[in-house]
């Protein structure tokens, strides 16, 4: 995918992930992870897994929490980068790299997709 094309995409949160803002203002995301069949068999045999879905939690820092709040299903990556640049007073290039890497990381965890 071309860079300009990617910047025009809209990030969408995984609706099955539960995100909550903690008292300290940081976002905590809870999400289920798929268990590989071979791991499930081994973990069950040694008593480390009871067959229920496994969940993980990801606590975002201040910047990640801010960007997560911008994922509203309407804003494009380009618009999010512009807001990031304005708020944190960084060069546009640095903002593009930071935001796109964050989106990539969330996508790898199944917490975010692009449309």
C-alpha positions as a Markdown table, in Angstrom:
| # | Residue | x | y | z |
|---|---|---|---|---|
| 1 | Unk | 0.0 | 0.0 | 0.0 |
| 2 | Unk | 1.3 | 3.4 | -0.9 |
| 3 | Unk | 2.1 | 5.8 | 1.9 |
| 4 | Unk | -0.4 | 8.5 | 0.9 |
| 5 | Unk | -3.1 | 5.8 | 0.6 |
| 6 | Unk | -2.3 | 4.5 | 4.1 |
| 7 | Unk | -2.6 | 8.0 | 5.6 |
| 8 | Unk | -6.1 | 8.3 | 4.1 |
| 9 | Unk | -7.3 | 5.2 | 5.9 |
| 10 | Unk | -9.5 | 5.3 | 9.0 |
| 11 | Unk | -8.4 | 3.3 | 12.1 |
| 12 | Unk | -11.2 | 1.2 | 13.7 |
| 13 | Unk | -11.0 | -0.2 | 17.2 |
| 14 | Unk | -11.8 | -3.8 | 17.8 |
| 15 | Unk | -15.2 | -3.6 | 19.5 |
| 16 | Unk | -14.5 | -6.8 | 21.5 |
| 17 | Unk | -11.6 | -5.2 | 23.3 |
| 18 | Unk | -12.5 | -3.4 | 26.5 |
| 19 | Unk | -10.8 | -0.1 | 27.0 |
| 20 | Unk | -11.2 | 1.9 | 30.2 |
| 21 | Unk | -9.7 | 5.1 | 31.4 |
| 22 | Unk | -8.1 | 4.6 | 34.8 |
| 23 | Unk | -8.0 | 7.1 | 37.6 |
| 24 | Unk | -4.5 | 8.2 | 36.5 |
| 25 | Unk | -6.0 | 9.1 | 33.0 |
| 26 | Unk | -4.2 | 6.3 | 31.2 |
| 27 | Unk | -6.1 | 3.8 | 29.1 |
| 28 | Unk | -6.1 | 0.1 | 30.0 |
| 29 | Unk | -7.2 | -2.3 | 27.2 |
| 30 | Unk | -8.3 | -5.8 | 28.0 |
| 31 | Unk | -8.5 | -8.3 | 25.1 |
| 32 | Unk | -8.7 | -12.0 | 24.4 |
| 33 | Unk | -5.8 | -13.7 | 22.7 |
| 34 | Unk | -6.0 | -16.8 | 20.6 |
| 35 | Unk | -4.3 | -19.9 | 22.1 |
| 36 | Unk | -2.3 | -22.0 | 19.6 |
| 37 | Unk | -3.6 | -25.5 | 19.7 |
| 38 | Unk | -0.2 | -27.1 | 20.6 |
| 39 | Unk | 0.2 | -24.7 | 23.5 |
| 40 | Unk | -3.3 | -25.4 | 24.7 |
| 41 | Unk | -2.7 | -29.1 | 24.8 |
| 42 | Unk | 0.6 | -28.8 | 26.7 |
| 43 | Unk | -0.7 | -26.1 | 29.1 |
| 44 | Unk | -3.8 | -28.2 | 29.8 |
| 45 | Unk | -1.7 | -31.3 | 30.6 |
| 46 | Unk | 0.5 | -29.5 | 33.1 |
| 47 | Unk | -2.4 | -27.6 | 34.7 |
| 48 | Unk | -1.6 | -24.1 | 33.4 |
| 49 | Unk | -4.7 | -23.6 | 31.4 |
| 50 | Unk | -8.3 | -24.6 | 32.0 |
| 51 | Unk | -9.6 | -24.1 | 28.4 |
| 52 | Unk | -11.2 | -20.6 | 29.0 |
| 53 | Unk | -10.2 | -17.8 | 26.7 |
| 54 | Unk | -6.9 | -16.1 | 27.8 |
| 55 | Unk | -7.0 | -12.4 | 28.2 |
| 56 | Unk | -4.2 | -9.9 | 28.2 |
| 57 | Unk | -4.0 | -6.3 | 29.3 |
| 58 | Unk | -2.2 | -3.4 | 27.7 |
| 59 | Unk | -1.7 | -0.2 | 29.6 |
| 60 | Unk | -1.1 | 2.8 | 27.3 |
| 61 | Unk | 1.1 | 5.7 | 28.3 |
| 62 | Unk | 0.0 | 9.3 | 28.1 |
| 63 | Unk | 0.7 | 9.6 | 24.4 |
| 64 | Unk | -0.8 | 6.3 | 23.5 |
| 65 | Unk | -3.9 | 7.1 | 25.6 |
| 66 | Unk | -4.3 | 10.4 | 23.7 |
| 67 | Unk | -3.9 | 8.7 | 20.3 |
| 68 | Unk | -6.3 | 5.9 | 21.3 |
| 69 | Unk | -8.9 | 8.5 | 22.1 |
| 70 | Unk | -8.6 | 9.9 | 18.6 |
| 71 | Unk | -9.6 | 6.5 | 17.0 |
| 72 | Unk | -13.3 | 7.4 | 16.6 |
| 73 | Unk | -13.9 | 5.6 | 13.3 |
| 74 | Unk | -14.2 | 8.9 | 11.5 |
| 75 | Unk | -10.7 | 10.5 | 11.6 |
| 76 | Unk | -8.1 | 9.4 | 9.1 |
| 77 | Unk | -4.6 | 8.6 | 10.0 |
| 78 | Unk | -3.6 | 11.9 | 8.3 |
| 79 | Unk | -6.0 | 13.8 | 10.6 |
| 80 | Unk | -4.7 | 12.0 | 13.7 |
| 81 | Unk | -1.1 | 12.8 | 12.7 |
| 82 | Unk | -2.0 | 16.5 | 12.4 |
| 83 | Unk | -3.6 | 16.5 | 15.9 |
| 84 | Unk | -0.6 | 14.7 | 17.3 |
| 85 | Unk | 1.8 | 17.2 | 15.7 |
| 86 | Unk | -0.1 | 20.1 | 17.1 |
| 87 | Unk | -0.4 | 18.7 | 20.6 |
| 88 | Unk | 3.1 | 17.5 | 21.0 |
| 89 | Unk | 4.9 | 20.1 | 18.9 |
| 90 | Unk | 6.9 | 17.6 | 16.9 |
| 91 | Unk | 7.9 | 17.5 | 13.2 |
| 92 | Unk | 5.3 | 16.0 | 10.9 |
| 93 | Unk | 7.7 | 13.3 | 9.9 |
| 94 | Unk | 8.2 | 12.2 | 13.5 |
| 95 | Unk | 4.5 | 12.3 | 14.1 |
| 96 | Unk | 3.8 | 10.1 | 11.0 |
| 97 | Unk | 6.4 | 7.6 | 12.2 |
| 98 | Unk | 5.1 | 7.5 | 15.8 |
| 99 | Unk | 1.4 | 7.3 | 14.9 |
| 100 | Unk | 1.8 | 4.7 | 12.2 |
| 101 | Unk | 4.1 | 2.5 | 14.4 |
| 102 | Unk | 1.5 | 2.7 | 17.2 |
| 103 | Unk | -1.2 | 1.7 | 14.7 |
| 104 | Unk | 0.9 | -1.2 | 13.5 |
| 105 | Unk | 1.6 | -2.4 | 17.0 |
| 106 | Unk | -2.1 | -2.3 | 17.9 |
| 107 | Unk | -3.0 | -4.0 | 14.6 |
| 108 | Unk | -0.6 | -6.9 | 15.4 |
| 109 | Unk | -2.4 | -7.4 | 18.7 |
| 110 | Unk | -5.8 | -7.4 | 16.9 |
| 111 | Unk | -6.9 | -4.2 | 18.7 |
| 112 | Unk | -7.2 | -2.1 | 15.6 |
| 113 | Unk | -7.9 | -2.3 | 11.9 |
| 114 | Unk | -8.0 | 0.1 | 9.0 |
| 115 | Unk | -10.8 | 0.9 | 6.5 |
